[in-house]
Amino acid sequence: NQSIVTMGAGSFDTLAVFSTLSTVSNLAICLLFSAAEYRSCINTDDSNDSAVLDFPTNLISLPNILALVALSAASLLPLSQAWPFQNSINIALAVTVTRALAPFIVGESGSIRTVALALTGLAAYDLVSVFGTSLLSVQAAGAFDASSVSSQLSDMAASATGITSESFGIDASSIVTAGDTSVMETVARAKLEGPWRPGLLEMVLVGRVSDVIGLGDIVFPACLVSWGFAVDMIYANAAIGGYVLGSILTEIVSTIGPNQGLPALVFIAPAMLACVSLVAIQRGEMDKIWGEADANEDTV
């Protein structure tokens, strides 16, 4: 029995080490990306692009200091004070990822089809991840007692390693869940617990989180806005208006609908594409933005 307890203690130390390494690597990435975006905002001289790339040789600079202060506040302050700093870091991450993805998704043809396909595909993925997994878990709830299975799994793990779920502050009955909580909502809730991890923009009111949205719900719509700026600014304005409309629809449905997290892109993506298409119809450019004109020219 002593060897099992010793092995269990060793396993716990290993988990702690990996958790620490994961946290440190996340914070390092956040620091690099946020510092790069802060330098981009502060560097208003377009002729001096090298200032954005001088992080390795110019560590003591205003953007780097601001990024370090923001990251420290996001990690160390209580949630009621830290959430604006956390959001600033997440926005910097989203902008950096958008900069990397937009050239590939937008392309040079001027067609909206690639961006629309990416948005639609991600919205479908969110739809299945939320409602599909919720349906499966509800069906599973009728097949077995999730609380009983969780307790049995916890007892088996304790007998093999000497570690109980209570050692980590976990309720044994929650190890296996069967109900109306989706996989995506479970992952989102996990990010809101414990040490801060990037990935969610959040709104905190009266000391508690009231709303959250994932960075994927920002990055891919931002690619559509980038496409709008590349083609004609009126399409960028239409895409932004569609994003606002989709966000409002999400809030309305979440208020009157089921008591669970909703996939925002299911509302945002159609609203953005509809607004852009309406502007294209008004301007007589549907063939142009959807790429049909180019296809007809190639066939001729």
N, C-alpha and C positions, 0 to 999 in steps of 0.2 A: 504493500500500500504506500509505503514511503516513496518508492521509486516513481509511482504514478503521480504522487503529489509533486515530486521534484520535476518530473517531465511537464506537469501542468504549469508549474511556476516558470519553467523555461519557455514554454509556449506563450505564456502571458507576456514575458519580457520581449520576445520576438515580435509579438503583435504591437507592443508599445513602441518598439524601435521603428517598425514599418509605418506606424501611424505618424510618428514624429517626422520621419523622412518625407512622407507624403505631404504633411502640412508645410514643411520648410520649402519643398519644391514648388508647391502651389503659390506660396508667398513670393518666392523668387521670380516666378513667371509673372505674377501680378505686378511686381516692382518694375521689371523690365518693360512690360507693355504699357503700364501707366506712365512711366517716365518718358517713353517714346512719344506717347500722345500729348503729354504736357509740353514736351519740347516742340512738337509740331504746332501746338496752339500758340506758344510764346514766340516762335520763330516766324515773324511776319515778313521777313526779307526773302522773297522768292529766289533771289540770285544767290543766296547763301544756303543752299540745301545741305551742305556738309554739317551745319550746326545740329541737324536732326540726328546725325549718325555719330556724334562725338562722345557717346556715353563711356566707352572704355578709357579714353584719354582725358576726360573732363568730368570726373566724378563729383567734384564740388561745384555744382551749378544749381541755379534756381529750380529748373524742372525736376531734377533728381531729388532735391531736398523736399519739394512739394510732394512728390510721389512717395517718398519715405514717410513723411508726416501723415499723409492720407492713409497709407497702408498700416501704419502703427495705430492710428485712431480706429480704423476699421477692425483691427484685430483685438485691441485691448480695451476699448471703451465699452460700456454697457450698450445693449441693443438700442435703447431709446435715444442715445447720442451717436452711436456708431453708424446707423443705417445710411445717412447721407454720404459718408465717406465710403462705405461699402458699395453704394450705388455708383459713385464716381469711378471706383476701380473697375466695377463690372462694365460700365459704359466704355471705359478705355479699352477693355478686352474686346467688347463688341465691335468697336470702331476698327481695332487692329485686324480682327478676323474679317470684317467686311472689306477692308482694304485689300486683303489677300484673295478673297473669293470673287469680288465684283468683276475684275478683269476677265476671269474665266466664264462667269455666268452671263455677264452682259454681252461680251463679244464685240465684234465690229460690224455686224450686219445691220444693226438697228432694229432687229426683230425682238419682240417680247417673249417669244415662245420658250426659250431656254429658262428665263427667269420664272415664267408662269409655270413651267413644268416642275422646277425646283420647289416653288411655293406650294403647288398643288400636292406634290408628293409628300412634302413634310407635313402638310395639313392632314393628309390621309393617314400618315404614320401616327400623328398625335391622336387622331380620332380612334384608331384601333387601340393605341396604348392606353387610352382613358376608358372608353366605353367597352371595348372588346375584352380587356382584362378584367374589368368590373363584372361583366356578364359571366365570364368563366369562373371568377371567384364566388359569385352568387350560386352558380350551379354546383361548385365544389362544396359550398356550405351545406347543401342538402345531401351530399354523399358521405361526409364525415364530420366529426366534431373537431374543429380546428384547435380549440383550446386543449382538448385531450391529447391530440397529436403533438402539439407544441410541448406539453409537459413531458410526454414520453421521450421526445427528442432531447429535451433538456436533461432528463435523468440519464439517458444513454451517454450523452457527452460528458456529464459529470463523473460517471463511473469509469470512463476511459481516460480522462485527463485530470480529474481532480478539480476541475473548474466548474463552478455553477454559473448560471445566467445572472444570478444576483451579484456576482463579482464585478460584472460590467454594468450593473444598474439596469438590467433588462428584465422585463416581466416575461416569465416563461410562457405564459399563455399567448403572447403576441409574436412568438417566433414564426409560427405559421398563421396566416390570416386568411379568413374567408368571409367576405362581406362585400360592401359596395365601394371599397377603396381600391383605386386602380394602381397599377405598378408605377405610373408616372407620378401620381400624387404621393405615393409612398416614398419615392426617391426625393421629391421636392421637400417633403416634411423632414426627411433625414438630413437634408442640407441645412435646414433651419435649426437643427438641434446640435449641441456640442460646439466645438470651435468653428469660427466662421470659415466658410469655404466659398469661393467665387462660383457664379453660375445663375444667380437669381437676383433680379431687381425687386425690391420690396418696399412697401409702404408701412410705416409703423405709426399707429395712433393710440394714444393713452397707454403707451408701454407695451403694446402687443402688435403683432404683424396682422394687418388687415387684408393686404393684397400682395401677390407676388406674380412675376412673369419671368419666364426663362429667357436666356440670351438668344436662343434659337428663334424666339418670337420677335426678335429685334433685328438680328443679323440678316435673315433672308428677306424680310420686307425692306430693309435698308438697301439691299441689292437692287430691288425694283425701283426704289427712289434714285439710286445711282444710274440705272438705265434711263430714267426720266430726264435726269440732268444731261446725260449724254445725247439724247435725242432732241428734246425740247423741254424747256423748264416748265411749260404748262402741264406736261405729263408728270413731272416730279411733284408739282403742287397737287395734282389729282391723286397721285399715289399717297401723299401725306394725308390728304383729306379722307381717303379710303381707310387709312390706318386708324385715324381718329374715329370714323364711323364704326369700324369693326370692333374697336376697343369699347365703344359705348354699347354696342350690341352684346358684347361679352358680359359687361356689367349687368345689363338688363336681364339677360337669360340666367345669369348666376343668382340674381335676386329672386326671380320667380320660378326658377327651375329646380333641379335636384340639388340636395345639399352635398355637393362634392366639387372638386376642382374641375374646371372646364378647359378644354384645349383652345387657347385663344386664337391660334392660327386658323381654326375651322371657321371663325367669323372674320378674321382680319384678311386672310388671303382672298376670299371671294369679294369682299368689300373693296379692296384695293384694285383688283383686276376689273371689277365692274365700273368703278369710277374712271379708270384709265380708258376702258373701252367706250364709255359714254362720251368722253372727250374726243376720242378718235372718230366716233360716229359723227359727232357734230362737225368735225373738221374734214370729214370724208377721207380719213387716213387709216381705216381699218385694215385694208389690204397691206398697207405699208408697214404698220407696226406688228402685224401678225405674220409678216414674211411671205404672204401669198403672192404679192406682186413679183418678188424676186424669183419665186418658183415658176411663175408663168413665163417670165423672161427667159429662164434657163431652158424650158421646154420648147420655146420658139427657136 
